[in-house]
Amino acid sequence: MGLLLLLCSSSVALSPLPSPAQPLSPRAAAAAPVRCTSSARRKLMSAALSGALSFSLLFSPPSIATESSPARTAKSEPSVEYCREEEKEDGPGAVPEKVTNEGLVEEAWNIVNESFLGTGRRRWSPEAWQRKKEDVLNTSITTRSKAHELIRRMLAGLGDPYTRFLSPDELSRMARYDMTGIGINLREVQDDDGKVKLKVLGLLLDGPAHAAGVRQGDEILAVNGDDIRGKSAIEVSSLLQGPNGTSVKIEVKHRDCGPVQSFEVQRQLVARTPVFYRLEDAENGTMSIGYIRLKEFNALAIKDLVTAMKRLQEMGSSYFILDLRDNLGGLVQAGIEIAKLFLNQGETVTYTVGRDSQHQTTITADAAPLVKDPVIVLVNNKTASASEIVASALHDNCRAVLVGDRTFGKGLIQSVFELDDGSGVVVTIGKYVTPNHMDINGNGIEPDYRSPPAWNEVIKRISQCKMLRQG
């Protein structure tokens, strides 16, 4: 997701790209590795749906395949015996507890039991899922490959094309969605005292941060000597980014009551820019149009789109065309932040709904827009997931008109959970709803025009939209 980690798991928000490489997901640590309780996972699940810096994975259409240095001396010792025991188990040189085949299958079952949102034709039934567990665990699971196959069949029985099993190799191919360049994803987590902390809720196995000694559940305290308390996850992710091959110093606190350590981590940003832009003449040369094509929502999407828009404005663009055709999605959080660039403070980007349909969370823009000029958003039947969030946010807030074909209709939220043996499960945990309260999933978004209208027509339609909203 994208990773959107749930207390005992990390997760990413994404949508897929062409596969077999499946480079799309950040990871979620499962309950066992971080000794998470079911109540802790539920607490983080709720946070995941709040949209803060959620990397819950939005995989795209099923018909389209988806695609260091040594630690320094600890500054403090654990203050609680329980935490000291945990550090002893999980610290450097520790021998990991061996997971049984039955334990692995049950771990996957528990994740689905606590977080799955049934959205398909088959109605979700806790009773039927309990019977599935009993049936599966009564089977002799003699090999790890048989355990993996049982998990695949168990998930397939849910009738959700997005909930599925990932082999250890598939789970590790997620670097293109690394938001920081050092192989971690961050989430703002509120503790029992109401204070917000930034924790490592997604970690690329054998990535730069993992190799240096950073672990899932660690709290980030400082970057290059600067205290980051009070900063958002997006702000700190930007501080961690830098040229490939350079280093960044980070200070982390292991778990909630573990020691504080400093690490120097070498950046390794592998994502490629998804942004292409140019200035075009329109209306017989009387106006300049800034054309921006956004191919996917990866780690560089936000920063490169901001750069493109600023340069086009400096070049004299009066209006913008945002081309989201064939954009299957990617990191949902990147899509949410990009939508905010066009919206006024307080305007709704999207709503999220989880298993409890009565609980709806609103994600809103929190600053003035970077661009106030009229926008045309180009869409087609391969505009999916995060792209649909952006398109609907701009359209429903009277910031843009949509041109092209009806979008794909992928509005589900997935989280990726890492299992104890390095494999993983992708689980649908919620869905997105447009600012006008339309369910995207299975419906798509109908554009305003099939072909680009004249700009005076665009301005007229946007003005009418605003009048209707105000009236």
N, C-alpha and C positions, 0 to 999 in steps of 0.2 A: 504498500500500500502501500511510494509511495510508499513509505511504509507506515502503517498505522499499527503501532504495537499495543497490545492489550496487556495490562499489568504483567501477565505471564506470557506476553507475546508481543511481537512487533508486527506492524502491518503497514501497508502502503496503499496509497490510493492510486490506482492506475487503470488504464485500459490497454488492451493489447495491441501488438504490432505483429507483423508477420512472424511466424514462428519457425522452425523447431527450436530456435535459440531461447525463446521465451524470456527475454531480458526484462520482464516487467514486474518485478515486485520486490518490495522490500520485505523484511521479515518480521515475524512475530515470535517472540520467545514463548514457549509453552509453559504451563504451570509448573511442571516438575523442575526445569532448569533453574527457575528463580524462586522455587518453593512458594508458588502463588496459590492462594486459596480461591475457591469458587466465588466468594463474595468480592475478593479483590479483582478478579477478572470481570465480574459484572460492573464494578465501579468504574473500571477503565473502559468497559464497553460503552457505558453511558457517556464518558468523556469523549470517546471516539466519535460518537454521533453528534457531539456538540459543535464540531467543525473547527475547533481551535487550530491545531496544526495537524489535523487528521491526515494520515496517509493511508486511510482505508482504501483498499484496492478496488478500483473500478475496472474490471476486465471488460474488454470490448466484445463485440458480437461473436457468438460461438462459431458462426459460419466463416469468420475471418480469423485465422490462427493468430494467437498472440506471441506475440513475440517473447619505517618503524625503528622504533628505538627502544632501549631498555627503560623500564620504569625507574623513577627515582625513589629515594627512601620515603616511606610513608610518613606523613606529618602527624598523624594521630592514630591511636589504637581503638579498636571497637570498644564501646562502653557497656555492652550487654553480652552476657555469656552466650545467648542464642546467636547473636550476630557473629561472635567470635568463632563459634562452631561452623557457621555458614561460610565464613571467610576461609577457614581451614579446609573445608570440603572443596570450595570452588576456586581457591587461590592458585598461584603458580605452582606447578609441580604436583598438584592434587590429581588423584586418579578418579576420573568420573565414575559415578555409580552406573553399573551396567543395566541397561534397560532390557526387559524381556520382550519377546514378541507379543505376548498377551498384553503386557503393560502398554506397549506402543499403540495397539489397536484400541485399548480402552482410553488412552489419552486422546486419540482422535475422536472417539465417540463422545467424550466429555466436552470437548470444545464445541462440537455441533450442538450438543444438548443444551449448553449454556448460552449460545450466541446466535444460532441459525434463525434467519427470517425466511419462512416459507412463502414463496411468491409464485410458484408454478401451479400447474393444474392439480397436483397432488397436495392435498391439505396437510399441513404439518401436524403431527399428532405425537405428543410426548409418550403416550402409551405404546404406540406402534414402534417408536424409537427405542423404548426400553426393551421391547420384545426382540428388536434387532440385535441389541447388545447381548442378550441372553443367548440368542441363536449363534452369533458369531463367536462368543467366548466358549461355547460348548464344542467348538471345532478345534481339532488338534493343529496348533500353529507351530510347525517344526522348524521353519526357516524364516529369515527376515524377508525374503522375496514373497513368501506366502502371506506374511503380515501386511506387506504393502498391497498385495493384490486384494486382500480382504477389505482393507481401508478403501481402495478404489471402488469395489463393488458396493460397499456400505454407503459411500457418498453418492454413487450413481443412483442408488435407490431413492434418493431424496427428490429426484425429478427436476433438479436445478442445474442447468448446463454450466453455471459459473462456479458451483461448489465442487471442488475436485482435489485430487492428490497430486503432490509435487515430489519427485525424486530428489535426493540430495543434490544431484547435479543441476536439476532445473531450478531448485531454490537458490543456488549460488549465483545464477546468472542474472543479477539484478543491478549491476553497477551503473547502468545508464540512468537509473532513477535515483542515484545518490545526490541529495540536495546540498551536501557539504563539501564533497571532494575528498573526504577522508573515510568514507564508508559507514557513516552513521546517519540516523534520522532522529530528530528530536520531537518531543511533545511536551506541552505545558501541562503539568500535573499539579492539582491542588491537594495539599496535605490536610490533615485533620484540623490544623490551626487556621486554615483559609489562605495560607501563603502559597504562591505559585512557584514551582520549581521546574527547571528544564532537565528532563531525563532522557537518557539514551534508550529509546523504545524500538529502535530498529538498528541492526548491526550486520554489516556484510561479513560473512564468514571469511576469514583470512584476508580481509581488507586492511588498509593501513592502520585504522584505529584498533581493530581487533588484534592485529599483530603487535601493536605497542603495549597492549594490556587493558584497553578499555573494554568494559563488559556491559551487556544489557542490564538496565536498571540503575546504572551509574548516573549521578547527578553532575551536570556541568556547572562549575563554579566560576571559572575565569578562562579567558582566551587571550593569549599573548600578554598575560599579566594584568589584564583589565577585568574587574569584577563585572559579571554579566547579569547580576540580579536586577530584576525589573525590566529586562529586555525580553522581547518575544522570541519564539522559536525561529521565525523567519529572519529576524535581525541577527541572531547568533549564527544561523546557517550562513548568512552572508559574510560574517566575520571569519568563519572557518574556511570559506572559499579563497582560492588564490591560484596563481599559475601552477601548472602541472610540474611536479618535482620540487617545489619549494616546501618549507616546513611551517607548521603552526604549533605553538605551545598551548596545551590545555591542562587545566586543573580539574580533577574529578573527585567526587566522593563516592566510594563504592557502597552501593545499596543505601538504605536509610541510616544505618548506624555503623558503617564500615570506615576504614581509614581514608584519608585524603592523599592523593598522589598526583604528581605532575608528569606529563608525557610530552615528548616532542614527536609529532606525527608528520610524516611526509605526505603531501597532497598527491592525489592520483585521480584527477577528474577525467573520466573517459567519455562523458557525454559529448555529442556534437551539436552545434547550434541548429535548432529547428526553425529558425527565422530567416526568411528571405524578404527583402523590401526594395522598393524603387519608387521614384516620383514620376507620375504620369500627368499629361495634359488632358483636359476634358473641356467640353462645351466650346469647341473650336479654339482652344488655347486660352480661354478666359479664366480658367481656374486650374489649380494644381491639386492632384489627388495623391495621397499617400497610400500605396498598395503594400500590404503586409501579408505574406503567406506564413501560416504557422502549421508546421507539419505534425508536431506532436508536443505533448506537455512533459518535457523531461527536465532535468536539473537546471538547464540553462535557459528555459523558456521565459521566465519572468524577467531576468536581467537583460537578455538579448532583445526582448520585445520593448522594454522601456527604452533601451538605447536606440532602437529603430524608430520609435515614435518621436523621440526628441530630435533625432537627426532630420526626420521628415518635416517636422515643424520648423526647424531652422532653415530648411530648404524652401519653405514657403507653402507647404500643403495646407489646403483649406478644409478638406474632408478626408475621410479615411475609408478604405476598403479592407476588411479583415477576412481573409480567405481561410475558411475552416473545412473546405472540401477534402474528403479522404483522410481527415484527421480522426483517427480512431480513439484518441484520448491520451492517457498516460497518467501522470501524477495529478490526482484530483485537486490536491491543495494548490498546485501551480495554476490550475484552471480557475479556482476560486479567487486567488490573488490577482490574476490577470483580469477577471471580470471587475474586480474592485477598482482597477485603474480607470474605468470609464464611468463609474457610478458616484453619485453624491453621498456624502456621509449619512449613514442611517438607512440607506436604501437596501432592500433585501437582495442578496445574491441567490440564495436557495434555501429550502427547508430540508431537514433530514428527519426521517421517521424510522424507528427501530421496531423491535418485536412488539413492543407496547404501542399500538397504533394511536393511543390517546396522547402519547408523549411526542411532541413535535418541537424540534429545535430550529431556531432561526439564525442564519448566518448573514451578517450585514456588512456593508462597507464602513470602514472606520476612518476615512480621511477624504479630503477633497479629491476630485478626479484629476488625473494627469491630462486627459483629453476631454474637451467639451464639444468639439466639432461633431457634426453628423457623421454617422457610420453606416456603411452597408456591410452586412455579414453574409458571406457566400457559404451555402451549405448544400449537402447532397445526401444520398442514402448511405454514405459511409462516414458521415459526420456523427460521431458517437461519444457517449460517456462524458468526459470532462468538456469536450467540445460543445455538447448539448447544454451543459450547465452555463457556459459562457454565452452561447447564443440566446438562450432563454432569459438570462439575467439582463442582457442589453436590450432585448426586445421588450420584455415585460415592464422595464423601467423607462420606456420611451427614449432610449438612447440610440436605437438602431432599427433598421428594417432588415428582414431576412429575405434573401434572394436565392432561388435554386429549387431543389427538390426536398421532399419531406425527409427529415433526419432518421437515423436508424432506430432510435428508441431504446437506449441502454441507460437506465437510471438507477441501477442497483449498486450498493456499496459492498465491496468484499474486503475482508482482512486476511492476511496471510499469517498463519501460525506455524512456528517451527516446532517440530516434534523432537523427542530426545535423541534420535539417531541422526539428526541433520536433514531428514526429509521434512515435508510440510503439508499443510492442508489449506486450501483457499476456501473461505466460507462466506456466503452472503449474510451480512449482518444488518442491512438497512437499505433504504432507498432515498433518492433525492426527488423533491417536488419543486416545480418552478415557482417564481414569485407570484404568479397568478393562480397558484394552487393546482396546477396540472401535473398529473403523474406521467413522467416522461417514459417510463419503462413499458415497452410493448406498443407505445403509441407514436413516439417520435414527435417532432415539432413541424407544423405546417408553415412554410414560408409565406411572406406577404406577396411576393412576386416570383414568377418563373424566370424572368430575364431582368437585367438591371434597368430600373426606371431612370428618368431624367432627375437630376439632383433637386430641381424645384419640387418635384413630386415627393422625393424623400423628405425634404424639409416640411412640406405640407402634412405628410402622414405623421411624422414625429410630433408636430405641433398639435394635430388633432388628438393624438394619443395622450399628450400631456393635459389637454383640456378635459378629456373624458375622465382622467384620473383625479383631477382637481374638482370636477363637477359632481 
